[in-house]
Every structure is written in C-alpha cells, then in structure tokens.
C-alpha cells in the first residue's frame, strides 16, 4: 500500500503532486511522486535524488522552486529509507548491500515511470548520497540525461585521515565478522536540537524538517550500518577510477558547500577537475544541505542552476 504524503502547516504538498509506487524486479517497492510544471514554457523534467536519511517530504519546497521554472519534477525515496521498502527486520537501520542497487533502482524507475509519464529532456538534481548514486548510473544514462547538478556529492567524508581509517577498518571488520547489519555510526534516529546540527544554518527550515519526522517518525532511519559504510566506500572507489571517469559524458554542475562538515569539499573539487565536461561552484559559508540552507545560500545555488539548466541541448543530442 502506498504511504500517503505527509504535510504540515509549514510544509504543504506541492500543487498537483501525485504519489505512487513502483514494484522493482527484486520485489522491493519505491515510493515516488511526480509534480507538474507550474510555469510555461515547459522545460522538461528534473529528477531529484535525495541524500541518506531523506524523504520526499523534505524536498517539497525545492520541488515547488523547480516546478516554478517550468519543469515537471519527479522524485522518490531510495530503497531502505523514507516510505520505500526497508531492507532489514529493524527498519530503522540505514542499510544497503551495494550502491549499485541504488543505481539499478533509478534506472528501473526511469524506464518504467519517467520515460512513459514525463516529458523530456531529462535532468538530474542530486544531493550527497544521491549524487554518488547518480555518478554510478551516469554511464548508462548518457543518452537519456541531458545535464546533471550534483550538490555536496559523497566522494569522501570530512575529517582527518585517522578518522577515515578508523571508520573504514571498523566497518570492514564488523562486516567480515558477520555484523554488517550493526550500527557503525550513531544509533536509532533522534531529532537533534538545532544548535547541534551539522547540515544547515537555517533554523526555520531545520525545524520544519524536524516537524515532518515528529509527525511521521517512520519516515526516518538511524545511523548507517557497517555494510552501508562499506558499500559507500566501494562506490566511491569505483567512480574514482580513471577508466570509469572516462565513461561519464553527461555535462555536470558540481556544487560544494564551503562550510561542509559532513563530506569533503576538497574531494569534490578534485573530482570535478577530472571530469570531461564539468563546472564547479563552491558556495562559501554554506553547510552540507544547501537546499535546506538560508535564502542567501539557496539563491546562489539557484542562480547557478538557472545558468546551467536547461542548457543548449547540444551535449547529448
């Protein structure tokens, strides 16, 4: 049964949005939404790919912003989070066997829902974990996606070399010991006070997102498991190989957050330089979730988005 969308007084459902689900080949189910463009001329379709522990409801504001630019907007909850199928008996744990599963799920949604139901050309707007999944899928989508905008992509975690080594070794040790489903970082989901959050400096948007999970706590997941950490590391290693980078043909705008304490901004900047056709923007002072940030930072992002999307159409046609 499809989980209805959750709205609050500060976070209404975008006008015209329909919610549905897609049954995947392995029996899992993805909840997705399609929102019609609210302005003319019609520009095509933007597909929003969320980060870890995010859900469709968190992006209502961004969906309206993009729809107001003349785009149909499609988005969905990744497997294992939001209102899509959970993967463990303890549904609160952040788990995935392989990030390739994310890429395959997206390709299935594209084939069975987006191509028949949405108007091209198609663009991707992806954040953090979603941006890593978009990079994994990019070679297979080179003839379908015109341009991609990646926000704070997960290419490395922020922190010292020692911290990264401890995380990598610890996660692999737990996984090889048969404890891959154990929490690696954090535990069950808790709503943190604004002053202790690492993702945004905008109190109103942060509290708005907390209200969603207070009303529907089942949409949240807790910390990542050891298997999730190992899967993320393998995905990063895969997309960082020179031979893989050579297969990425889709023009990209990569947006880094200057004050990001979650993922590594230098890693994003290094990766952008290796791509065949990419533009890099670092928004000074912004924290990890730029789309949930203060207007000052969001306006810089959307100025870059408007300059890059829809583009000329000559890149992949």
BELLIN-V209130 format. One record per pair of residues at least 24 apart in sequence whose C-alpha atoms are under 8 Angstrom apart, sorted by sequence separation. I is the first residue (numbers start at 1). J is the second residue. If there is no record, write none. Layout:
i;j
I;J
I;J
//
This chain:
i;j
32;56
78;102
121;145
122;146
123;147
124;148
125;149
126;150
127;151
128;152
129;153
254;278
256;280
258;282
46;71
48;73
121;146
122;147
123;148
124;149
125;150
126;151
127;152
128;153
129;154
252;277
253;278
254;279
255;280
256;281
257;282
258;283
259;284
263;288
43;69
44;70
45;71
46;72
47;73
48;74
49;75
50;76
55;81
56;82
123;149
124;150
125;151
127;153
128;154
251;277
252;278
253;279
254;280
255;281
256;282
257;283
258;284
259;285
260;286
261;287
262;288
43;70
44;71
45;72
46;73
47;74
48;75
49;76
50;77
54;81
55;82
126;153
248;275
249;276
250;277
251;278
252;279
253;280
254;281
255;282
256;283
257;284
258;285
259;286
260;287
261;288
3;31
35;63
39;67
42;70
43;71
44;72
45;73
46;74
47;75
48;76
50;78
53;81
54;82
55;83
248;276
249;277
253;281
255;283
257;285
258;286
259;287
260;288
2;31
37;66
38;67
39;68
40;69
41;70
42;71
43;72
45;74
52;81
53;82
245;274
246;275
257;286
258;287
259;288
37;67
38;68
39;69
40;70
42;72
103;133
107;137
245;275
246;276
257;287
36;67
37;68
38;69
39;70
102;133
103;134
189;220
240;271
257;288
35;67
37;69
38;70
39;71
189;221
190;222
37;70
38;71
100;133
103;136
104;137
188;221
189;222
257;290
37;71
99;133
103;137
188;222
189;223
36;71
37;72
187;222
188;223
36;72
37;73
100;136
186;222
187;223
35;72
36;73
186;223
34;72
35;73
185;223
186;224
34;73
35;74
184;223
185;224
34;74
74;114
183;223
184;224
185;225
33;74
34;75
53;94
183;224
184;225
32;74
33;75
183;225
184;226
32;75
33;76
182;225
183;226
13;57
32;76
181;225
182;226
31;76
32;77
180;225
181;226
184;229
11;57
14;60
30;76
31;77
72;118
180;226
181;227
255;301
13;60
14;61
30;77
72;119
179;226
180;227
12;60
30;78
11;60
14;63
30;79
7;57
11;61
14;64
29;79
6;57
28;79
175;226
5;57
31;83
174;226
175;227
30;83
31;84
30;84
172;226
29;84
30;85
171;226
172;227
253;308
28;84
29;85
170;226
171;227
28;85
171;229
172;230
171;230
168;229
199;260
168;230
198;260
199;261
198;261
199;262
198;262
251;315
168;233
250;315
250;316
45;118
44;118
45;119
44;119
45;120
47;122
49;124
51;126
44;120
45;121
46;122
47;123
48;124
49;125
50;126
51;127
52;128
43;120
44;121
45;122
46;123
47;124
48;125
49;126
50;127
51;128
52;129
43;121
44;122
45;123
46;124
47;125
48;126
49;127
50;128
51;129
52;130
44;123
46;125
47;126
50;129
51;130
3;83
50;130
51;131
156;236
24;105
49;130
155;236
49;131
154;236
24;108
49;134
201;286
95;181
200;286
201;287
206;292
22;109
200;287
205;292
93;181
199;287
200;288
205;293
198;287
199;288
200;289
93;183
198;288
199;289
200;290
202;292
22;113
202;293
200;292
201;293
202;294
200;293
201;294
93;187
200;294
93;188
92;188
92;189
136;235
153;254
148;250
150;252
152;254
158;260
159;261
132;235
136;239
147;250
148;251
149;252
150;253
151;254
152;255
153;256
158;261
132;236
135;239
146;250
147;251
148;252
149;253
150;254
151;255
152;256
158;262
145;250
146;251
147;252
148;253
149;254
150;255
151;256
152;257
157;262
158;263
159;264
142;248
149;255
157;263
158;264
142;249
156;263
157;264
158;265
139;247
142;250
155;263
156;264
139;248
154;263
155;264
138;248
139;249
153;263
154;264
138;249
152;263
156;267
138;250
155;267
135;248
152;265
155;268
153;268
152;268
92;218
94;221
92;220
93;221
94;222
92;221
93;222
94;223
95;224
91;221
92;222
93;223
94;224
95;225
97;227
98;228
93;224
94;225
96;227
97;228
93;225
95;227
96;228
99;231
95;228
98;231
99;232
94;228
97;231
98;232
83;218
96;231
100;235
128;263
82;218
83;219
99;235
152;288
82;219
98;235
152;289
81;219
82;220
81;220
82;221
151;290
81;221
58;209
58;212
57;212
149;305
127;289
147;309
147;310
55;219
147;311
55;220
54;220
53;220
146;313
53;221
53;222
146;315
146;316
145;316
144;316
143;316
142;316
143;317
123;309
123;310
11;208
10;208
8;211
8;212
7;212
6;212
6;215
6;216
62;291
43;310
//
